[in-house]
Amino acid sequence: MRTPPPLLSLAIDSALINLPNFSDLSFIPEHILLELFLDLRTKKVFGLGHERHGLYYLHTGASGTVLSATVSPMQWHFRLGHHSLQKLRQVVPDLGPISVLECEACQLGKHHRSSFPRSIGSRQSSPFSFVHSDIWGSTRIKSIFDFQYFVIFVD
């Protein structure tokens, strides 16, 4: 096995694959065989893949070097960074018959905070008659004028 050139080993699209999880890149003529380990300590392989057009595609089918382990679509979803089902199918084509990913973290990530409720009848009639302030500090790094605390005033 040859050692990959430094730039080529970083060519994996970081939005799809987390590079530190890959423990071995084997270079074979005309393509790259990728071994992805379930546990870097025990070296149990749970997937193989190949590179095509700058992306690495994972094979979940049986192989001589792959241990017999079933990986659910949700496990792929968690391991590959909570991508959509459409994106997971691009990376893992034989994902199985699943139509919806029910991920609590993804649902919570789509929620937005409610806006601050408006008080009826409490509008101020002149500027600076009601001012909100917030103080922040002390900071570890001082400003260019040697300040460590910051105050914000909102009219």
Backbone as CSV, one residue per row, in Angstrom:
resi,resn,N_x,N_y,N_z,CA_x,CA_y,CA_z,C_x,C_y,C_z
1,MET,0.851,-1.181,0.000,0.000,0.000,0.000,0.887,1.232,0.000
2,ARG,0.579,2.164,-0.908,1.312,3.415,-0.968,0.688,4.436,-0.035
3,THR,1.499,5.367,0.426,0.972,6.469,1.230,0.388,7.504,0.288
4,PRO,-0.843,7.966,0.522,-1.457,8.927,-0.384,-0.766,10.276,-0.303
5,PRO,-0.745,11.010,-1.429,-0.214,12.369,-1.373,-1.044,13.191,-0.399
6,PRO,-0.431,14.140,0.308,-1.154,14.886,1.342,-2.426,15.562,0.836
7,LEU,-2.381,16.205,-0.333,-3.559,16.910,-0.815,-4.650,15.952,-1.257
8,LEU,-4.268,14.815,-1.861,-5.275,13.862,-2.317,-6.016,13.247,-1.149
9,SER,-5.323,13.017,-0.033,-5.993,12.414,1.117,-6.994,13.372,1.751
10,LEU,-6.893,14.665,1.450,-7.831,15.643,1.991,-8.915,16.004,0.983
11,ALA,-8.987,15.269,-0.142,-9.936,15.606,-1.197,-11.350,15.153,-0.904
12,ILE,-11.579,14.479,0.203,-12.920,14.017,0.543,-13.787,15.219,0.880
13,ASP,-14.994,15.238,0.343,-15.922,16.328,0.619,-16.289,16.291,2.096
14,SER,-15.838,17.267,2.864,-16.047,17.237,4.313,-17.511,17.375,4.683
15,ALA,-18.346,17.864,3.783,-19.770,17.958,4.089,-20.440,16.589,4.071
16,LEU,-19.824,15.620,3.388,-20.422,14.292,3.300,-19.740,13.281,4.203
17,ILE,-18.440,13.358,4.328,-17.679,12.338,5.038,-16.777,13.016,6.061
18,ASN,-16.673,12.455,7.248,-15.792,12.983,8.280,-14.458,12.248,8.182
19,LEU,-13.413,12.909,7.688,-12.138,12.276,7.400,-11.502,11.541,8.567
20,PRO,-11.540,12.031,9.829,-10.892,11.292,10.915,-11.477,9.904,11.153
21,ASN,-12.704,9.630,10.665,-13.279,8.307,10.848,-12.695,7.278,9.892
22,PHE,-11.975,7.720,8.862,-11.393,6.796,7.910,-9.993,6.446,8.379
23,SER,-9.748,5.163,8.541,-8.455,4.777,9.071,-7.516,4.261,7.998
24,ASP,-7.998,3.980,6.795,-7.116,3.421,5.785,-7.616,3.780,4.400
25,LEU,-6.747,4.320,3.579,-7.036,4.530,2.172,-6.065,3.658,1.394
26,SER,-6.553,2.678,0.655,-5.708,1.779,-0.119,-5.773,2.197,-1.577
27,PHE,-4.628,2.452,-2.206,-4.607,2.865,-3.594,-4.463,1.644,-4.485
28,ILE,-5.411,1.481,-5.399,-5.429,0.384,-6.351,-5.505,1.047,-7.717
29,PRO,-4.860,0.502,-8.760,-4.892,1.162,-10.063,-6.310,1.546,-10.484
30,GLU,-6.469,2.784,-10.930,-7.688,3.365,-11.467,-8.778,3.664,-10.442
31,HIS,-8.633,3.285,-9.207,-9.605,3.699,-8.199,-9.006,3.564,-6.806
32,ILE,-9.678,4.111,-5.857,-9.218,4.072,-4.471,-10.216,3.256,-3.675
33,LEU,-9.725,2.284,-2.937,-10.577,1.484,-2.063,-10.498,2.094,-0.674
34,LEU,-11.628,2.322,-0.097,-11.698,3.013,1.180,-12.247,2.070,2.229
35,GLU,-11.548,1.929,3.340,-12.030,1.112,4.447,-12.435,2.039,5.581
36,LEU,-13.668,1.924,6.007,-14.197,2.747,7.086,-14.446,1.846,8.275
37,PHE,-13.835,2.154,9.417,-13.940,1.283,10.584,-15.042,1.750,11.517
38,LEU,-15.750,0.783,12.071,-16.773,1.069,13.076,-16.113,1.543,14.365
39,ASP,-15.019,0.903,14.718,-14.329,1.226,15.958,-12.841,1.256,15.660
40,LEU,-12.224,2.419,15.767,-10.800,2.530,15.453,-9.931,1.732,16.418
41,ARG,-10.439,1.463,17.610,-9.672,0.690,18.588,-9.646,-0.792,18.222
42,THR,-10.791,-1.349,17.826,-10.869,-2.781,17.509,-10.650,-3.061,16.032
43,LYS,-10.665,-2.035,15.199,-10.441,-2.159,13.755,-11.498,-3.008,13.059
44,LYS,-12.729,-3.003,13.548,-13.812,-3.731,12.888,-14.342,-2.880,11.734
45,VAL,-14.277,-3.435,10.532,-14.699,-2.720,9.333,-16.204,-2.821,9.179
46,PHE,-16.865,-1.705,8.898,-18.297,-1.792,8.632,-18.643,-1.294,7.239
47,GLY,-17.678,-0.834,6.475,-18.006,-0.404,5.122,-16.797,-0.216,4.245
48,LEU,-16.996,-0.420,2.959,-15.984,-0.164,1.945,-16.558,0.850,0.976
49,GLY,-15.691,1.530,0.254,-16.186,2.496,-0.704,-15.178,2.765,-1.789
50,HIS,-15.563,3.606,-2.730,-14.675,3.986,-3.818,-14.876,5.464,-4.128
51,GLU,-13.903,6.037,-4.835,-13.957,7.441,-5.207,-14.457,7.547,-6.636
52,ARG,-15.374,8.482,-6.885,-15.842,8.747,-8.240,-16.166,10.230,-8.344
53,HIS,-15.509,10.898,-9.265,-15.721,12.328,-9.517,-15.504,13.164,-8.259
54,GLY,-14.516,12.827,-7.475,-14.170,13.613,-6.298,-14.944,13.299,-5.041
55,LEU,-15.921,12.368,-5.096,-16.671,11.980,-3.907,-16.427,10.515,-3.615
56,TYR,-16.518,10.148,-2.345,-16.341,8.763,-1.937,-17.706,8.143,-1.683
57,TYR,-18.000,7.058,-2.384,-19.267,6.342,-2.250,-19.032,5.086,-1.432
58,LEU,-19.897,4.843,-0.478,-19.754,3.696,0.406,-20.571,2.531,-0.112
59,HIS,-19.997,1.326,-0.027,-20.692,0.096,-0.392,-21.138,-0.575,0.897
60,THR,-22.405,-0.919,0.992,-22.868,-1.610,2.191,-23.086,-3.087,1.939
61,GLY,-22.894,-3.544,0.708,-23.066,-4.958,0.391,-21.973,-5.804,1.019
62,ALA,-22.173,-7.124,1.012,-21.215,-8.048,1.618,-19.909,-8.042,0.839
63,SER,-18.821,-8.171,1.526,-17.499,-8.235,0.939,-16.640,-9.110,1.827
64,GLY,-15.570,-9.643,1.264,-14.701,-10.518,2.044,-14.057,-9.818,3.218
65,THR,-13.852,-8.512,3.112,-13.188,-7.798,4.202,-14.168,-7.131,5.155
66,VAL,-15.438,-7.171,4.820,-16.424,-6.510,5.668,-17.030,-7.517,6.627
67,LEU,-17.073,-7.167,7.884,-17.708,-8.032,8.866,-19.209,-8.007,8.662
68,SER,-19.860,-9.072,9.010,-21.312,-9.104,8.842,-21.960,-8.296,9.958
69,ALA,-22.305,-7.073,9.629,-22.958,-6.180,10.585,-24.031,-5.418,9.836
70,THR,-25.166,-5.257,10.455,-26.228,-4.486,9.825,-26.159,-3.058,10.338
71,VAL,-26.197,-2.134,9.411,-26.151,-0.718,9.749,-27.462,-0.112,9.277
72,SER,-28.235,0.401,10.203,-29.543,0.962,9.871,-29.372,2.307,9.161
73,PRO,-30.384,2.713,8.408,-30.326,4.031,7.766,-30.123,5.166,8.772
74,MET,-30.706,5.037,9.964,-30.514,6.083,10.975,-29.066,6.141,11.446
75,GLN,-28.400,4.978,11.546,-26.985,4.987,11.929,-26.152,5.695,10.863
76,TRP,-26.446,5.447,9.581,-25.749,6.167,8.510,-26.031,7.662,8.635
77,HIS,-27.268,8.015,8.926,-27.662,9.416,9.073,-26.843,10.091,10.177
78,PHE,-26.705,9.419,11.325,-25.926,9.975,12.438,-24.444,10.058,12.086
79,ARG,-23.889,8.974,11.544,-22.448,8.903,11.275,-21.993,9.881,10.206
80,LEU,-22.856,10.149,9.233,-22.453,11.003,8.121,-22.924,12.442,8.283
81,GLY,-23.274,12.837,9.485,-23.507,14.250,9.768,-24.922,14.743,9.608
82,HIS,-25.924,13.886,9.791,-27.336,14.279,9.780,-27.771,14.858,8.434
83,HIS,-27.327,14.241,7.343,-27.742,14.696,6.017,-29.143,14.207,5.689
84,SER,-29.744,14.814,4.680,-31.090,14.439,4.253,-31.073,13.039,3.652
85,LEU,-32.254,12.453,3.539,-32.382,11.117,2.961,-31.893,11.104,1.517
86,GLN,-32.179,12.160,0.778,-31.731,12.253,-0.610,-30.201,12.233,-0.692
87,LYS,-29.532,12.968,0.176,-28.068,13.010,0.178,-27.490,11.670,0.634
88,LEU,-28.129,11.023,1.626,-27.663,9.710,2.076,-27.751,8.687,0.957
89,ARG,-28.820,8.747,0.147,-28.966,7.799,-0.966,-27.883,8.008,-2.019
90,GLN,-27.362,9.219,-2.146,-26.260,9.469,-3.074,-24.980,8.811,-2.578
91,VAL,-24.761,8.854,-1.273,-23.534,8.301,-0.696,-23.656,6.796,-0.490
92,VAL,-24.811,6.337,-0.013,-25.052,4.913,0.251,-26.250,4.494,-0.605
93,PRO,-26.020,4.109,-1.880,-27.133,3.829,-2.790,-28.077,2.725,-2.316
94,ASP,-27.566,1.659,-1.697,-28.429,0.557,-1.262,-28.830,0.732,0.203
95,LEU,-29.427,1.867,0.489,-29.811,2.224,1.853,-30.991,1.413,2.363
96,GLY,-31.800,0.901,1.456,-32.949,0.108,1.874,-34.239,0.886,1.730
97,PRO,-35.364,0.198,1.982,-36.675,0.847,1.811,-37.025,1.747,2.993
98,ILE,-36.679,2.996,2.889,-37.011,3.973,3.927,-37.476,5.241,3.218
99,SER,-38.551,5.838,3.700,-39.084,7.028,3.040,-38.907,8.293,3.876
100,VAL,-38.717,8.140,5.191,-38.603,9.299,6.082,-37.546,9.012,7.140
101,LEU,-36.711,10.010,7.426,-35.769,9.919,8.542,-36.377,10.684,9.708
102,GLU,-36.685,9.997,10.781,-37.272,10.650,11.950,-36.175,10.889,12.983
103,CYS,-35.524,12.039,12.865,-34.395,12.379,13.732,-34.790,13.573,14.600
104,GLU,-34.784,13.368,15.907,-35.179,14.431,16.829,-34.250,15.635,16.723
105,ALA,-32.940,15.388,16.605,-31.983,16.491,16.521,-32.227,17.334,15.275
106,CYS,-32.557,16.683,14.153,-32.836,17.432,12.924,-34.112,18.253,13.066
107,GLN,-35.131,17.687,13.698,-36.378,18.422,13.896,-36.166,19.629,14.804
108,LEU,-35.422,19.446,15.891,-35.158,20.567,16.799,-34.319,21.638,16.120
109,GLY,-33.424,21.230,15.238,-32.596,22.189,14.521,-33.384,23.062,13.566
110,LYS,-34.555,22.599,13.144,-35.389,23.377,12.233,-36.310,24.343,12.966
111,HIS,-36.421,24.216,14.277,-37.287,25.109,15.046,-36.633,26.478,15.180
112,HIS,-37.461,27.467,15.259,-36.975,28.831,15.440,-37.524,29.374,16.746
113,ARG,-36.774,30.258,17.351,-37.267,30.880,18.579,-38.428,31.792,18.253
114,SER,-39.358,31.880,19.166,-40.474,32.811,19.005,-39.965,34.226,19.220
115,SER,-40.577,35.160,18.518,-40.165,36.541,18.706,-40.623,37.025,20.078
116,PHE,-39.958,38.041,20.568,-40.296,38.597,21.872,-41.687,39.210,21.785
117,PRO,-42.584,38.891,22.714,-43.959,39.408,22.610,-43.994,40.929,22.739
118,ARG,-44.797,41.540,21.865,-44.949,42.995,21.920,-45.926,43.363,23.028
119,SER,-45.574,44.387,23.770,-46.463,44.881,24.829,-47.412,45.895,24.213
120,ILE,-48.695,45.679,24.389,-49.693,46.590,23.829,-49.880,47.766,24.790
121,GLY,-49.867,48.966,24.240,-50.123,50.158,25.040,-48.914,50.674,25.797
122,SER,-47.730,50.145,25.553,-46.572,50.622,26.305,-45.551,51.288,25.390
123,ARG,-45.994,51.813,24.253,-45.067,52.502,23.354,-44.604,53.806,23.997
124,GLN,-43.361,54.091,23.820,-42.795,55.308,24.392,-43.043,56.473,23.442
125,SER,-43.213,57.629,24.002,-43.578,58.803,23.200,-42.378,59.612,22.741
126,SER,-41.224,59.430,23.374,-40.058,60.211,22.977,-38.806,59.334,23.029
127,PRO,-37.797,59.695,22.220,-36.550,58.920,22.226,-35.899,58.931,23.607
128,PHE,-35.303,57.836,23.968,-34.569,57.625,25.218,-35.453,57.639,26.463
129,SER,-36.766,57.577,26.304,-37.622,57.486,27.483,-37.625,56.063,28.037
130,PHE,-37.245,55.094,27.200,-37.106,53.712,27.660,-35.901,53.125,26.940
131,VAL,-34.886,52.711,27.688,-33.652,52.193,27.100,-33.350,50.834,27.709
132,HIS,-33.028,49.880,26.842,-32.603,48.554,27.293,-31.084,48.512,27.211
133,SER,-30.445,47.962,28.238,-28.983,47.856,28.204,-28.567,46.436,28.554
134,ASP,-27.408,46.061,28.054,-26.852,44.738,28.322,-25.350,44.902,28.484
135,ILE,-24.779,44.238,29.486,-23.337,44.309,29.711,-22.736,42.934,29.469
136,TRP,-21.561,42.922,28.863,-20.896,41.668,28.546,-19.422,41.787,28.923
137,GLY,-18.888,40.790,29.591,-17.481,40.790,29.965,-17.307,40.026,31.253
138,SER,-16.202,39.892,31.729,-14.935,40.359,31.225,-14.404,39.369,30.194
139,THR,-13.747,39.907,29.183,-13.217,39.069,28.118,-11.777,38.699,28.421
140,ARG,-11.360,37.553,27.895,-9.964,37.133,28.091,-9.027,37.988,27.253
141,ILE,-9.509,38.406,26.078,-8.686,39.214,25.177,-9.229,40.634,25.197
142,LYS,-8.361,41.580,25.459,-8.774,42.977,25.546,-8.925,43.572,24.149
143,SER,-9.735,44.635,24.064,-9.914,45.332,22.788,-8.660,46.140,22.475
144,ILE,-8.651,46.756,21.292,-7.469,47.539,20.914,-7.283,48.761,21.809
145,PHE,-8.351,49.166,22.511,-8.253,50.275,23.460,-8.157,49.782,24.898
146,ASP,-7.841,48.502,25.074,-7.608,47.893,26.379,-8.885,47.712,27.210
147,PHE,-10.058,47.577,26.533,-11.322,47.360,27.233,-11.577,45.872,27.421
148,GLN,-12.235,45.502,28.534,-12.599,44.117,28.804,-14.103,43.935,28.968
149,TYR,-14.856,45.006,29.111,-16.306,44.957,29.279,-16.957,45.751,28.152
150,PHE,-18.141,45.297,27.733,-18.868,45.977,26.671,-20.305,46.188,27.121
151,VAL,-20.851,47.358,26.809,-22.233,47.684,27.146,-22.964,48.010,25.850
152,ILE,-24.179,47.453,25.712,-25.022,47.726,24.551,-26.258,48.467,25.046
153,PHE,-26.593,49.565,24.379,-27.803,50.323,24.683,-28.723,50.264,23.476
154,VAL,-29.988,49.906,23.708,-30.985,49.854,22.636,-32.136,50.755,23.026
155,ASP,-32.446,51.722,22.152,-33.546,52.655,22.413,-34.849,52.012,21.978
